[in-house]
Amino acid sequence: MFEPHILLQKAQHSALYRSLLNLALARIIPFNAPHHPKIEKITEDGIEISLPYIRKNLNHLKSLHACALAALSEYACGLNLIRNFHSGEYRLIMKELQMTYHYQGREAAITKFSIPKEDIEAIKDMLSREEAVFRSFTIDTHDQSGNHLCTATVLWQLKNWKAVKASLAPRLQ
């Protein structure tokens, strides 16, 4: 069984596992595969992902497409959440995505997103008392030259699978 949080943990200290993680995620999340996002670095509380300046990521003006940048932001935030809220235990649903664009991307983009451990612990504490927690995160993306391309604000719903009433809940053992 594919356990992304374990692979993310191993990829933090190993280039080989980072490569394996990038390959696995391209197959498991096929709608992101054409964009070729690449996990560059994983730290204790964050993740850095690049988006190449390739034809599939460009708009009619030959700059990075708005949707590719939005996908990159959501991807970085979601992976960091999955790392801390294991998908077998918690359901994560993106409820809202708001984008603000600042600069046209004319080279590869890099997004860095981190969640302090204190915030993770606070969310887990709320989940022990509440059925669902809604949390908003802000993700900034820059190009290789440091130009601020966009800011994403993503609202997530986090819920323990035991509190999910739909038949889609995985079988917990």
PyMOL commands that set and color helices and strands:
alter all, ss='L'
color gray80, all
select helices_A, chain A and resi 4-11+15-28+33-35+55-57+66-84+117-129+161-163
alter helices_A, ss='H'
color red, helices_A
select strands_A, chain A and resi 38-42+46-51+90-101+109-114+132-143+148-160
alter strands_A, ss='S'
color yellow, strands_A
deselect
rebuild
show_as cartoon
